Amino acid sequence: SAASALGTAPAPAPAPVAVKTRPHKHRPLTHSHSLRRPQLNIAYPATGNQKDIDIDDERKLRALYDMRISQEVDGSALGEEFAGYLFRISGGNDKQGFPMKQGVLTNTRVRLLLSKGLSCYRQRKRGERKRKSVRGCIVGADLAVLNLVVTKKGDAEIEGLTDSQVPRRLGPKRASKIRKLFDLSKEDDVRKYVVCRKFEKNGKEVSKSPKIQRLVTPIMVQRKRARKAAKTTAVAKAQAELAEYKQLMAKRIAEQKEARRSAISKRRSSRKASKKAEE
């Protein structure tokens, strides 16, 4: 080579450069996660029960795929035990926990600019808007949980869903609803029929009852009468002040007209006097 001919040593080869790679932000899905099928959460409003059901048969779940929120599903497609039942799709979450949003016609995740009054978002500051990730309303295999509501009950009972009743912990709070529940008249005292909850706290028996809303009491009638009287007095005062103002304005206008007439008559008299003096 030319280097050996000149008697010089060959240049050393450059050392390999170590490249640092950043780890991925999200943990990759394992094989068990990718094969996990959606879990069905079925609610029955008539009894107040909810039940989680795992369906391992992919062919049964295909009846739910490509359906949207608020659509109804025949229960016989999910299994013989649900024959005669009718379910309504009410929502769900994907495997990363993002909720399904009604009106987003896709089966993937999208980022939307959300504001107050929209689902999947709660405003923290007045006028705040935020871009958040939501799942579309079309059912797919990437869901972790799918929520169903029973709209029509079949002949067979479902254990843990339709065969038991969950008692309501709290009673009605509004006065009209308490009257409707106990079939009371307007003369009955609603305060005697409010649902009272009793429990033990620090070894003592404590009772809690809700504050009755829209309850007509003598003090409320008195305050309403006072508000009405104040409103009537304010209207009468405003009308009297308006009449007084109109009288004052009419008087001022009449004074201005009189002053104008006198000024014009003075001018005319001065003109006549000047003409006579010239003659």
DRENPA-3360 file (N, C-alpha, C; in nm, 2 decimals, always signed):
BEGIN
1 = SAASALGT = +0.08/-0.12/+0.00/+0.00/+0.00/+0.00/+0.09/+0.12/+0.00 ~ +0.02/+0.24/-0.02/+0.10/+0.37/-0.02/+0.16/+0.40/+0.11 ~ +0.08/+0.37/+0.22/+0.14/+0.40/+0.36/+0.26/+0.31/+0.39 ~ +0.26/+0.18/+0.35/+0.38/+0.10/+0.37/+0.50/+0.14/+0.29 ~ +0.46/+0.19/+0.16/+0.57/+0.23/+0.08/+0.64/+0.35/+0.13 ~ +0.56/+0.44/+0.19/+0.62/+0.56/+0.25/+0.69/+0.53/+0.39 ~ +0.66/+0.42/+0.44/+0.72/+0.38/+0.57/+0.64/+0.44/+0.69 ~ +0.51/+0.47/+0.67/+0.42/+0.52/+0.78/+0.32/+0.42/+0.82;
9 = APAPAPAP = +0.28/+0.42/+0.95/+0.18/+0.32/+1.00/+0.04/+0.36/+0.95 ~ -0.04/+0.26/+0.92/-0.18/+0.29/+0.87/-0.26/+0.36/+0.98 ~ -0.36/+0.45/+0.95/-0.44/+0.51/+1.05/-0.54/+0.42/+1.11 ~ -0.56/+0.43/+1.25/-0.65/+0.33/+1.31/-0.80/+0.35/+1.27 ~ -0.87/+0.24/+1.27/-1.01/+0.25/+1.23/-1.09/+0.33/+1.34 ~ -1.19/+0.41/+1.30/-1.27/+0.48/+1.40/-1.35/+0.39/+1.49 ~ -1.36/+0.43/+1.62/-1.43/+0.35/+1.72/-1.58/+0.36/+1.69 ~ -1.66/+0.25/+1.71/-1.80/+0.26/+1.69/-1.87/+0.36/+1.79;
17 = VAVKTRPH = -1.96/+0.44/+1.75/-2.03/+0.53/+1.83/-2.16/+0.47/+1.89 ~ -2.17/+0.48/+2.03/-2.28/+0.42/+2.10/-2.40/+0.51/+2.08 ~ -2.51/+0.46/+2.03/-2.64/+0.54/+2.01/-2.73/+0.51/+2.12 ~ -2.77/+0.62/+2.20/-2.87/+0.60/+2.31/-3.01/+0.61/+2.25 ~ -3.09/+0.51/+2.29/-3.23/+0.50/+2.24/-3.32/+0.53/+2.36 ~ -3.42/+0.61/+2.34/-3.52/+0.64/+2.45/-3.62/+0.53/+2.46 ~ -3.65/+0.49/+2.58/-3.76/+0.38/+2.59/-3.89/+0.44/+2.55 ~ -3.98/+0.35/+2.50/-4.12/+0.39/+2.46/-4.20/+0.44/+2.58;
25 = KHRPLTHS = -4.28/+0.54/+2.56/-4.35/+0.60/+2.67/-4.46/+0.50/+2.73 ~ -4.53/+0.43/+2.64/-4.63/+0.34/+2.68/-4.58/+0.20/+2.69 ~ -4.62/+0.12/+2.78/-4.58/-0.02/+2.79/-4.65/-0.10/+2.68 ~ -4.58/-0.17/+2.61/-4.64/-0.25/+2.50/-4.74/-0.35/+2.55 ~ -4.84/-0.38/+2.48/-4.94/-0.48/+2.52/-4.88/-0.62/+2.51 ~ -4.90/-0.70/+2.61/-4.85/-0.84/+2.61/-4.95/-0.92/+2.53 ~ -4.92/-1.05/+2.51/-5.00/-1.14/+2.43/-5.13/-1.16/+2.50 ~ -5.13/-1.17/+2.64/-5.25/-1.19/+2.72/-5.34/-1.07/+2.71;
33 = HSLRRPQL = -5.29/-0.95/+2.70/-5.37/-0.83/+2.69/-5.44/-0.82/+2.56 ~ -5.36/-0.86/+2.45/-5.42/-0.85/+2.32/-5.53/-0.95/+2.29 ~ -5.53/-1.06/+2.37/-5.63/-1.17/+2.35/-5.75/-1.15/+2.45 ~ -5.74/-1.05/+2.53/-5.84/-1.03/+2.63/-5.97/-0.98/+2.56 ~ -6.08/-1.04/+2.59/-6.21/-1.00/+2.53/-6.28/-0.90/+2.62 ~ -6.38/-0.83/+2.56/-6.45/-0.73/+2.64/-6.54/-0.79/+2.74 ~ -6.54/-0.73/+2.86/-6.62/-0.78/+2.97/-6.76/-0.70/+2.96 ~ -6.87/-0.77/+2.98/-7.00/-0.71/+2.98/-7.04/-0.67/+3.12;
41 = NIAYPATG = -7.08/-0.54/+3.14/-7.14/-0.50/+3.26/-7.28/-0.47/+3.24 ~ -7.37/-0.56/+3.29/-7.52/-0.55/+3.26/-7.58/-0.49/+3.39 ~ -7.67/-0.39/+3.36/-7.74/-0.32/+3.47/-7.89/-0.34/+3.45 ~ -7.96/-0.36/+3.56/-8.11/-0.38/+3.55/-8.17/-0.27/+3.64 ~ -8.22/-0.16/+3.59/-8.27/-0.05/+3.67/-8.38/-0.08/+3.76 ~ -8.46/-0.18/+3.72/-8.58/-0.22/+3.80/-8.55/-0.27/+3.94 ~ -8.43/-0.34/+3.95/-8.39/-0.39/+4.08/-8.27/-0.32/+4.14 ~ -8.20/-0.24/+4.05/-8.08/-0.16/+4.10/-7.96/-0.25/+4.10;
49 = NQKDIDID = -7.96/-0.37/+4.04/-7.85/-0.46/+4.04/-7.76/-0.44/+3.92 ~ -7.63/-0.47/+3.93/-7.54/-0.48/+3.82/-7.46/-0.61/+3.83 ~ -7.42/-0.66/+3.71/-7.34/-0.78/+3.71/-7.24/-0.78/+3.60 ~ -7.12/-0.83/+3.63/-7.01/-0.84/+3.53/-7.01/-0.98/+3.47 ~ -7.01/-0.99/+3.34/-7.02/-1.12/+3.27/-6.90/-1.13/+3.18 ~ -6.83/-1.24/+3.18/-6.72/-1.27/+3.08/-6.77/-1.37/+2.98 ~ -6.76/-1.34/+2.86/-6.80/-1.42/+2.75/-6.68/-1.46/+2.67 ~ -6.64/-1.59/+2.67/-6.52/-1.64/+2.61/-6.54/-1.67/+2.46;
57 = DERKLRAL = -6.67/-1.69/+2.42/-6.69/-1.72/+2.28/-6.69/-1.60/+2.19 ~ -6.59/-1.59/+2.10/-6.58/-1.47/+2.01/-6.70/-1.46/+1.92 ~ -6.76/-1.57/+1.88/-6.87/-1.56/+1.79/-6.99/-1.49/+1.85 ~ -7.01/-1.50/+1.98/-7.12/-1.43/+2.05/-7.09/-1.28/+2.06 ~ -6.96/-1.25/+2.08/-6.93/-1.11/+2.09/-6.94/-1.04/+1.95 ~ -6.93/-1.11/+1.84/-6.94/-1.05/+1.71/-7.07/-0.99/+1.68 ~ -7.17/-1.03/+1.76/-7.31/-0.97/+1.74/-7.31/-0.83/+1.79 ~ -7.21/-0.79/+1.88/-7.20/-0.65/+1.93/-7.11/-0.56/+1.85;
65 = YDMRISQE = -7.02/-0.62/+1.78/-6.92/-0.54/+1.70/-6.99/-0.46/+1.60 ~ -6.94/-0.34/+1.57/-6.99/-0.24/+1.47/-7.12/-0.18/+1.51 ~ -7.17/-0.21/+1.64/-7.29/-0.14/+1.68/-7.25/-0.01/+1.76 ~ -7.35/+0.08/+1.77/-7.32/+0.21/+1.83/-7.39/+0.22/+1.97 ~ -7.35/+0.32/+2.04/-7.42/+0.35/+2.17/-7.56/+0.38/+2.14 ~ -7.65/+0.34/+2.23/-7.80/+0.36/+2.23/-7.87/+0.26/+2.14 ~ -7.79/+0.17/+2.06/-7.86/+0.07/+1.99/-7.89/-0.05/+2.08 ~ -8.00/-0.13/+2.04/-8.04/-0.24/+2.12/-7.99/-0.37/+2.06;
73 = VDGSALGE = -7.96/-0.46/+2.15/-7.91/-0.60/+2.11/-8.00/-0.70/+2.16 ~ -8.03/-0.80/+2.08/-8.11/-0.92/+2.12/-8.02/-1.01/+2.21 ~ -8.08/-1.04/+2.33/-8.00/-1.12/+2.43/-7.97/-1.26/+2.38 ~ -8.05/-1.32/+2.29/-8.03/-1.45/+2.25/-7.90/-1.46/+2.17 ~ -7.85/-1.35/+2.11/-7.72/-1.36/+2.04/-7.60/-1.37/+2.13 ~ -7.62/-1.34/+2.26/-7.51/-1.35/+2.36/-7.51/-1.48/+2.44 ~ -7.62/-1.56/+2.42/-7.63/-1.69/+2.49/-7.77/-1.73/+2.52 ~ -7.79/-1.86/+2.54/-7.92/-1.91/+2.57/-7.98/-1.86/+2.70;
81 = EFAGYLFR = -7.90/-1.83/+2.80/-7.95/-1.78/+2.92/-8.01/-1.64/+2.91 ~ -7.98/-1.57/+2.80/-8.03/-1.43/+2.79/-8.14/-1.43/+2.68 ~ -8.20/-1.54/+2.65/-8.31/-1.55/+2.55/-8.43/-1.47/+2.60 ~ -8.48/-1.38/+2.51/-8.60/-1.30/+2.55/-8.56/-1.17/+2.60 ~ -8.43/-1.15/+2.64/-8.39/-1.02/+2.70/-8.35/-0.92/+2.58 ~ -8.36/-0.80/+2.61/-8.33/-0.69/+2.51/-8.23/-0.59/+2.59 ~ -8.11/-0.57/+2.54/-8.01/-0.49/+2.60/-7.99/-0.36/+2.52 ~ -7.96/-0.25/+2.58/-7.93/-0.13/+2.52/-7.78/-0.09/+2.55;
89 = ISGGNDKQ = -7.70/-0.06/+2.45/-7.56/-0.03/+2.48/-7.56/+0.12/+2.53 ~ -7.49/+0.13/+2.65/-7.49/+0.26/+2.71/-7.35/+0.32/+2.72 ~ -7.25/+0.25/+2.69/-7.11/+0.30/+2.69/-7.01/+0.19/+2.71 ~ -6.89/+0.24/+2.75/-6.78/+0.14/+2.78/-6.65/+0.21/+2.78 ~ -6.54/+0.13/+2.81/-6.40/+0.18/+2.81/-6.31/+0.09/+2.73 ~ -6.21/+0.15/+2.67/-6.11/+0.06/+2.60/-6.01/+0.01/+2.70 ~ -5.91/-0.06/+2.65/-5.81/-0.13/+2.74/-5.72/-0.03/+2.81 ~ -5.71/+0.09/+2.76/-5.63/+0.19/+2.83/-5.72/+0.28/+2.92;
97 = GFPMKQGV = -5.85/+0.26/+2.93/-5.94/+0.33/+3.02/-6.00/+0.45/+2.97 ~ -5.99/+0.47/+2.84/-6.06/+0.59/+2.78/-6.21/+0.56/+2.75 ~ -6.30/+0.65/+2.79/-6.44/+0.62/+2.78/-6.49/+0.64/+2.63 ~ -6.60/+0.57/+2.60/-6.67/+0.59/+2.48/-6.75/+0.71/+2.48 ~ -6.76/+0.79/+2.37/-6.83/+0.91/+2.37/-6.94/+0.91/+2.26 ~ -7.06/+0.94/+2.29/-7.17/+0.94/+2.20/-7.15/+1.05/+2.09 ~ -7.17/+1.01/+1.96/-7.16/+1.11/+1.85/-7.03/+1.10/+1.78 ~ -6.93/+1.03/+1.83/-6.80/+1.01/+1.77/-6.81/+0.88/+1.69;
105 = LTNTRVRL = -6.83/+0.89/+1.56/-6.86/+0.78/+1.47/-6.74/+0.71/+1.42 ~ -6.67/+0.65/+1.51/-6.55/+0.57/+1.48/-6.53/+0.46/+1.59 ~ -6.45/+0.36/+1.56/-6.41/+0.26/+1.65/-6.27/+0.27/+1.70 ~ -6.21/+0.39/+1.69/-6.08/+0.42/+1.74/-6.08/+0.53/+1.84 ~ -5.96/+0.57/+1.88/-5.95/+0.68/+1.98/-5.91/+0.81/+1.91 ~ -5.98/+0.92/+1.95/-5.95/+1.05/+1.88/-5.94/+1.15/+2.00 ~ -5.88/+1.26/+1.96/-5.86/+1.37/+2.05/-5.95/+1.49/+2.01 ~ -6.04/+1.53/+2.11/-6.13/+1.63/+2.08/-6.12/+1.75/+2.17;
113 = LLSKGLSC = -6.15/+1.87/+2.13/-6.15/+1.99/+2.21/-6.28/+2.00/+2.28 ~ -6.28/+1.97/+2.41/-6.41/+1.97/+2.49/-6.42/+2.09/+2.57 ~ -6.55/+2.13/+2.60/-6.58/+2.24/+2.68/-6.69/+2.20/+2.78 ~ -6.74/+2.30/+2.85/-6.84/+2.27/+2.95/-6.97/+2.22/+2.89 ~ -7.03/+2.12/+2.95/-7.16/+2.07/+2.91/-7.14/+1.95/+2.82 ~ -7.02/+1.91/+2.78/-7.00/+1.79/+2.70/-6.96/+1.67/+2.79 ~ -6.99/+1.55/+2.75/-6.96/+1.44/+2.82/-6.81/+1.41/+2.82 ~ -6.76/+1.33/+2.91/-6.61/+1.29/+2.92/-6.53/+1.41/+2.96;
121 = YRQRKRGE = -6.59/+1.52/+3.01/-6.50/+1.63/+3.05/-6.57/+1.71/+3.16 ~ -6.50/+1.75/+3.26/-6.55/+1.83/+3.37/-6.46/+1.96/+3.38 ~ -6.53/+2.08/+3.37/-6.46/+2.20/+3.37/-6.41/+2.24/+3.50 ~ -6.28/+2.28/+3.51/-6.22/+2.32/+3.64/-6.22/+2.47/+3.65 ~ -6.21/+2.55/+3.54/-6.21/+2.69/+3.55/-6.31/+2.74/+3.45 ~ -6.36/+2.86/+3.48/-6.47/+2.92/+3.39/-6.41/+2.95/+3.25 ~ -6.49/+2.90/+3.15/-6.45/+2.93/+3.02/-6.33/+2.84/+2.97 ~ -6.30/+2.74/+3.05/-6.18/+2.65/+3.01/-6.23/+2.55/+2.91;
129 = RKRKSVRG = -6.14/+2.52/+2.81/-6.15/+2.41/+2.71/-6.03/+2.33/+2.72 ~ -6.05/+2.20/+2.69/-5.93/+2.11/+2.70/-5.94/+2.00/+2.59 ~ -5.83/+1.97/+2.53/-5.82/+1.86/+2.43/-5.80/+1.73/+2.50 ~ -5.89/+1.63/+2.49/-5.88/+1.51/+2.56/-5.90/+1.39/+2.46 ~ -5.85/+1.28/+2.50/-5.86/+1.16/+2.42/-5.99/+1.08/+2.46 ~ -6.07/+1.05/+2.36/-6.20/+0.97/+2.39/-6.20/+0.86/+2.29 ~ -6.28/+0.76/+2.32/-6.30/+0.64/+2.23/-6.43/+0.66/+2.16 ~ -6.43/+0.63/+2.03/-6.55/+0.64/+1.95/-6.67/+0.56/+2.00;
137 = CIVGADLA = -6.79/+0.58/+1.95/-6.91/+0.52/+2.00/-6.94/+0.38/+1.93 ~ -6.85/+0.34/+1.84/-6.88/+0.21/+1.77/-6.80/+0.10/+1.84 ~ -6.87/-0.01/+1.87/-6.82/-0.12/+1.95/-6.71/-0.19/+1.87 ~ -6.60/-0.23/+1.93/-6.50/-0.30/+1.87/-6.43/-0.40/+1.96 ~ -6.33/-0.48/+1.91/-6.27/-0.58/+2.00/-6.17/-0.52/+2.09 ~ -6.13/-0.39/+2.08/-6.03/-0.33/+2.17/-6.09/-0.28/+2.30 ~ -6.22/-0.30/+2.32/-6.28/-0.26/+2.45/-6.25/-0.35/+2.56 ~ -6.24/-0.29/+2.68/-6.21/-0.38/+2.80/-6.35/-0.40/+2.87;
145 = VLNLVVTK = -6.44/-0.30/+2.87/-6.57/-0.31/+2.94/-6.67/-0.25/+2.84 ~ -6.78/-0.32/+2.83/-6.90/-0.27/+2.75/-7.02/-0.27/+2.85 ~ -7.08/-0.15/+2.86/-7.20/-0.14/+2.95/-7.33/-0.16/+2.88 ~ -7.41/-0.25/+2.93/-7.54/-0.28/+2.88/-7.65/-0.25/+2.98 ~ -7.77/-0.21/+2.94/-7.88/-0.19/+3.03/-8.00/-0.27/+2.98 ~ -8.06/-0.34/+3.07/-8.18/-0.43/+3.03/-8.30/-0.34/+3.01 ~ -8.35/-0.35/+2.89/-8.47/-0.27/+2.85/-8.59/-0.36/+2.85 ~ -8.57/-0.49/+2.83/-8.68/-0.59/+2.83/-8.64/-0.71/+2.89;
153 = KGDAEIEG = -8.71/-0.76/+2.99/-8.68/-0.88/+3.07/-8.73/-1.00/+3.00 ~ -8.65/-1.11/+3.00/-8.69/-1.24/+2.94/-8.77/-1.32/+3.04 ~ -8.79/-1.45/+3.00/-8.87/-1.54/+3.09/-8.78/-1.59/+3.20 ~ -8.65/-1.63/+3.17/-8.57/-1.68/+3.28/-8.50/-1.57/+3.36 ~ -8.48/-1.60/+3.49/-8.41/-1.51/+3.58/-8.26/-1.52/+3.56 ~ -8.19/-1.41/+3.58/-8.04/-1.41/+3.58/-8.00/-1.39/+3.72 ~ -7.92/-1.49/+3.77/-7.87/-1.49/+3.91/-7.79/-1.37/+3.94 ~ -7.82/-1.29/+4.04/-7.75/-1.18/+4.08/-7.79/-1.05/+4.01;
161 = LTDSQVPR = -7.89/-1.06/+3.92/-7.92/-0.94/+3.84/-8.07/-0.92/+3.85 ~ -8.16/-1.01/+3.82/-8.30/-1.00/+3.82/-8.37/-1.07/+3.94 ~ -8.30/-1.15/+4.01/-8.36/-1.23/+4.12/-8.36/-1.17/+4.25 ~ -8.29/-1.05/+4.27/-8.28/-0.99/+4.40/-8.30/-0.84/+4.38 ~ -8.34/-0.77/+4.49/-8.37/-0.63/+4.49/-8.27/-0.56/+4.58 ~ -8.22/-0.45/+4.53/-8.13/-0.37/+4.61/-8.21/-0.26/+4.68 ~ -8.22/-0.25/+4.81/-8.30/-0.15/+4.87/-8.23/-0.01/+4.85 ~ -8.32/+0.09/+4.84/-8.27/+0.23/+4.82/-8.22/+0.28/+4.96;
169 = RLGPKRAS = -8.10/+0.33/+4.96/-8.05/+0.38/+5.09/-8.11/+0.51/+5.13 ~ -8.14/+0.59/+5.03/-8.19/+0.73/+5.06/-8.33/+0.74/+5.00 ~ -8.42/+0.81/+5.07/-8.55/+0.84/+5.02/-8.56/+0.97/+4.94 ~ -8.68/+1.01/+4.90/-8.70/+1.13/+4.83/-8.67/+1.25/+4.91 ~ -8.63/+1.36/+4.85/-8.60/+1.48/+4.92/-8.70/+1.60/+4.90 ~ -8.76/+1.60/+4.78/-8.85/+1.71/+4.74/-8.98/+1.68/+4.81 ~ -9.05/+1.78/+4.85/-9.18/+1.77/+4.93/-9.29/+1.70/+4.84 ~ -9.30/+1.74/+4.71/-9.40/+1.68/+4.63/-9.37/+1.53/+4.60;
177 = KIRKLFDL = -9.24/+1.49/+4.60/-9.21/+1.35/+4.57/-9.24/+1.27/+4.70 ~ -9.22/+1.33/+4.82/-9.25/+1.26/+4.94/-9.41/+1.24/+4.95 ~ -9.48/+1.34/+4.91/-9.63/+1.33/+4.91/-9.67/+1.22/+4.81 ~ -9.61/+1.21/+4.70/-9.64/+1.11/+4.60/-9.61/+0.97/+4.65 ~ -9.49/+0.95/+4.72/-9.45/+0.82/+4.77/-9.55/+0.77/+4.87 ~ -9.59/+0.86/+4.97/-9.68/+0.81/+5.08/-9.83/+0.85/+5.06 ~ -9.86/+0.90/+4.94/-10.00/+0.93/+4.90/-10.06/+1.03/+5.00 ~ -9.99/+1.14/+5.02/-10.03/+1.24/+5.12/-10.11/+1.35/+5.06;
185 = SKEDDVRK = -10.20/+1.42/+5.14/-10.27/+1.53/+5.09/-10.19/+1.66/+5.13 ~ -10.24/+1.78/+5.09/-10.17/+1.90/+5.12/-10.18/+1.94/+5.26 ~ -10.28/+1.88/+5.33/-10.30/+1.91/+5.48/-10.21/+1.83/+5.56 ~ -10.15/+1.72/+5.51/-10.06/+1.64/+5.59/-9.92/+1.70/+5.61 ~ -9.86/+1.68/+5.72/-9.73/+1.73/+5.75/-9.62/+1.64/+5.69 ~ -9.55/+1.70/+5.59/-9.45/+1.61/+5.51/-9.33/+1.58/+5.60 ~ -9.30/+1.67/+5.70/-9.18/+1.65/+5.79/-9.19/+1.52/+5.87 ~ -9.31/+1.47/+5.89/-9.33/+1.34/+5.97/-9.30/+1.22/+5.89;
193 = YVVCRKFE = -9.30/+1.23/+5.75/-9.29/+1.12/+5.67/-9.16/+1.11/+5.59 ~ -9.06/+1.20/+5.62/-8.93/+1.20/+5.55/-8.86/+1.07/+5.60 ~ -8.78/+1.01/+5.51/-8.71/+0.89/+5.54/-8.59/+0.93/+5.62 ~ -8.58/+0.87/+5.74/-8.47/+0.89/+5.83/-8.38/+0.77/+5.84 ~ -8.25/+0.80/+5.83/-8.15/+0.69/+5.83/-8.08/+0.69/+5.97 ~ -8.08/+0.57/+6.03/-8.02/+0.56/+6.16/-7.90/+0.47/+6.16 ~ -7.79/+0.51/+6.23/-7.67/+0.43/+6.23/-7.59/+0.47/+6.36 ~ -7.49/+0.39/+6.39/-7.41/+0.41/+6.51/-7.28/+0.48/+6.47;
201 = KNGKEVSK = -7.24/+0.57/+6.56/-7.12/+0.65/+6.54/-7.06/+0.68/+6.67 ~ -6.94/+0.63/+6.70/-6.87/+0.64/+6.82/-6.95/+0.59/+6.94 ~ -7.02/+0.48/+6.91/-7.10/+0.41/+7.02/-7.23/+0.48/+7.05 ~ -7.27/+0.58/+6.97/-7.40/+0.64/+6.98/-7.48/+0.62/+6.86 ~ -7.61/+0.62/+6.88/-7.70/+0.60/+6.77/-7.73/+0.74/+6.71 ~ -7.70/+0.76/+6.58/-7.72/+0.89/+6.52/-7.82/+0.87/+6.40 ~ -7.91/+0.97/+6.39/-8.01/+0.97/+6.28/-7.98/+1.08/+6.18 ~ -8.00/+1.06/+6.06/-7.98/+1.16/+5.95/-8.10/+1.16/+5.86;
209 = SPKIQRLV = -8.15/+1.28/+5.83/-8.26/+1.30/+5.74/-8.23/+1.41/+5.65 ~ -8.28/+1.41/+5.53/-8.25/+1.51/+5.43/-8.33/+1.64/+5.46 ~ -8.27/+1.75/+5.42/-8.35/+1.88/+5.43/-8.45/+1.88/+5.32 ~ -8.58/+1.90/+5.35/-8.68/+1.89/+5.26/-8.68/+2.01/+5.17 ~ -8.68/+1.99/+5.04/-8.68/+2.10/+4.94/-8.82/+2.14/+4.90 ~ -8.84/+2.27/+4.87/-8.97/+2.32/+4.82/-9.08/+2.29/+4.92 ~ -9.05/+2.30/+5.05/-9.14/+2.29/+5.16/-9.21/+2.42/+5.19 ~ -9.34/+2.43/+5.18/-9.41/+2.55/+5.20/-9.44/+2.56/+5.35;
217 = TPIMVQRK = -9.37/+2.66/+5.42/-9.39/+2.68/+5.56/-9.44/+2.83/+5.58 ~ -9.50/+2.86/+5.70/-9.55/+3.00/+5.72/-9.44/+3.10/+5.70 ~ -9.32/+3.08/+5.74/-9.22/+3.18/+5.72/-9.19/+3.20/+5.57 ~ -9.20/+3.09/+5.49/-9.18/+3.11/+5.34/-9.30/+3.19/+5.28 ~ -9.42/+3.16/+5.33/-9.53/+3.24/+5.28/-9.52/+3.39/+5.32 ~ -9.47/+3.41/+5.44/-9.45/+3.55/+5.49/-9.35/+3.62/+5.40 ~ -9.24/+3.55/+5.37/-9.13/+3.61/+5.29/-9.18/+3.64/+5.15 ~ -9.26/+3.55/+5.09/-9.31/+3.57/+4.96/-9.41/+3.69/+4.96;
225 = RARKAAKT = -9.49/+3.70/+5.06/-9.58/+3.81/+5.07/-9.50/+3.94/+5.08 ~ -9.39/+3.94/+5.16/-9.30/+4.06/+5.18/-9.24/+4.10/+5.04 ~ -9.19/+4.00/+4.97/-9.13/+4.02/+4.84/-9.23/+4.08/+4.74 ~ -9.35/+4.03/+4.74/-9.46/+4.08/+4.65/-9.49/+4.23/+4.69 ~ -9.50/+4.25/+4.82/-9.53/+4.39/+4.87/-9.42/+4.49/+4.83 ~ -9.30/+4.44/+4.85/-9.18/+4.53/+4.81/-9.18/+4.56/+4.66 ~ -9.22/+4.46/+4.58/-9.22/+4.48/+4.44/-9.34/+4.57/+4.40 ~ -9.45/+4.56/+4.46/-9.57/+4.65/+4.44/-9.53/+4.79/+4.48;
233 = TAVAKAQA = -9.47/+4.81/+4.59/-9.43/+4.94/+4.64/-9.33/+5.01/+4.55 ~ -9.23/+4.93/+4.50/-9.13/+4.98/+4.40/-9.20/+5.02/+4.27 ~ -9.29/+4.95/+4.22/-9.36/+4.98/+4.10/-9.44/+5.11/+4.12 ~ -9.51/+5.13/+4.23/-9.59/+5.25/+4.26/-9.50/+5.37/+4.27 ~ -9.38/+5.35/+4.34/-9.29/+5.46/+4.36/-9.23/+5.50/+4.22 ~ -9.20/+5.41/+4.14/-9.15/+5.44/+4.01/-9.25/+5.52/+3.92 ~ -9.37/+5.47/+3.93/-9.48/+5.54/+3.86/-9.50/+5.69/+3.91 ~ -9.50/+5.70/+4.04/-9.51/+5.84/+4.10/-9.39/+5.93/+4.06;
241 = ELAEYKQL = -9.27/+5.87/+4.07/-9.15/+5.95/+4.03/-9.16/+5.99/+3.88 ~ -9.21/+5.90/+3.79/-9.22/+5.92/+3.65/-9.32/+6.04/+3.62 ~ -9.44/+6.03/+3.70/-9.54/+6.14/+3.68/-9.48/+6.27/+3.72 ~ -9.41/+6.27/+3.84/-9.35/+6.40/+3.89/-9.24/+6.45/+3.79 ~ -9.16/+6.36/+3.73/-9.06/+6.40/+3.63/-9.13/+6.46/+3.51 ~ -9.24/+6.40/+3.46/-9.31/+6.45/+3.34/-9.36/+6.59/+3.37 ~ -9.42/+6.61/+3.49/-9.47/+6.75/+3.53/-9.36/+6.85/+3.53 ~ -9.24/+6.81/+3.59/-9.13/+6.90/+3.59/-9.08/+6.93/+3.45;
249 = MAKRIAEQ = -9.07/+6.83/+3.37/-9.03/+6.86/+3.23/-9.12/+6.95/+3.15 ~ -9.26/+6.93/+3.17/-9.35/+7.01/+3.11/-9.34/+7.16/+3.16 ~ -9.32/+7.17/+3.29/-9.30/+7.31/+3.34/-9.17/+7.38/+3.29 ~ -9.06/+7.30/+3.28/-8.94/+7.36/+3.22/-8.95/+7.39/+3.08 ~ -9.02/+7.31/+3.00/-9.04/+7.34/+2.86/-9.13/+7.46/+2.84 ~ -9.23/+7.47/+2.93/-9.32/+7.60/+2.92/-9.24/+7.72/+2.95 ~ -9.15/+7.71/+3.06/-9.06/+7.83/+3.09/-8.97/+7.86/+2.98 ~ -8.91/+7.76/+2.91/-8.82/+7.79/+2.80/-8.90/+7.85/+2.68;
257 = KEARRSAI = -9.02/+7.81/+2.65/-9.10/+7.87/+2.55/-9.14/+8.01/+2.58 ~ -9.17/+8.04/+2.71/-9.20/+8.18/+2.75/-9.08/+8.27/+2.74 ~ -8.96/+8.21/+2.78/-8.84/+8.29/+2.77/-8.81/+8.32/+2.62 ~ -8.83/+8.23/+2.53/-8.81/+8.25/+2.39/-8.90/+8.35/+2.33 ~ -9.03/+8.34/+2.37/-9.13/+8.44/+2.33/-9.09/+8.59/+2.37 ~ -9.05/+8.60/+2.50/-9.01/+8.73/+2.55/-8.89/+8.79/+2.48 ~ -8.80/+8.69/+2.45/-8.67/+8.74/+2.38/-8.71/+8.78/+2.24 ~ -8.80/+8.71/+2.17/-8.84/+8.75/+2.03/-8.91/+8.88/+2.03;
265 = SKRRSSRK = -9.00/+8.90/+2.13/-9.08/+9.03/+2.14/-8.99/+9.14/+2.17 ~ -8.88/+9.12/+2.25/-8.79/+9.23/+2.28/-8.71/+9.27/+2.16 ~ -8.67/+9.17/+2.08/-8.60/+9.20/+1.95/-8.69/+9.28/+1.86 ~ -8.81/+9.23/+1.84/-8.90/+9.30/+1.75/-8.92/+9.45/+1.79 ~ -8.95/+9.47/+1.93/-8.97/+9.61/+1.98/-8.84/+9.69/+1.95 ~ -8.72/+9.63/+1.97/-8.60/+9.71/+1.95/-8.58/+9.74/+1.80 ~ -8.62/+9.65/+1.71/-8.61/+9.68/+1.57/-8.71/+9.80/+1.53 ~ -8.83/+9.79/+1.58/-8.93/+9.90/+1.55/-8.88/+10.03/+1.60;
273 = ASKKAEE = -8.82/+10.03/+1.72/-8.77/+10.16/+1.78/-8.65/+10.21/+1.70 ~ -8.57/+10.13/+1.65/-8.45/+10.17/+1.56/-8.50/+10.22/+1.43 ~ -8.61/+10.16/+1.37/-8.66/+10.21/+1.25/-8.72/+10.35/+1.26 ~ -8.80/+10.38/+1.37/-8.86/+10.51/+1.40/-8.75/+10.61/+1.42 ~ -8.64/+10.57/+1.48/-8.53/+10.67/+1.50/-8.47/+10.71/+1.37 ~ -8.46/+10.61/+1.28/-8.40/+10.64/+1.15/-8.48/+10.73/+1.07 ~ -8.62/+10.71/+1.08/-8.71/+10.80/+1.00/-8.71/+10.94/+1.05;
% end
